Amino acid sequence: MKDYSNEDITIHWKPNLCKHAGICVKTLPQVYNPKASPWIAIENASTEALKAQVSACPSGALSYSRNKKT
């Protein structure tokens, strides 16, 4: 599993579950770029947009957790 964080949430990517449906890339191309490294640029979208997109992942390869505020 790989994690990508902003100040609000952490996106978790489980590559072994990914079915490469492309919904993430089609929905938020400014965030998900399979040709880039790292391929997720979480800073390029709002937390709400990221949460909505992650919730639409058909395979469950993408999930998120809220970061603890200090």
Helices and strands as residue ranges (DSSP letters): E 2-5, E 9-13, H 23-27, G 42-44, H 47-55, E 62-66
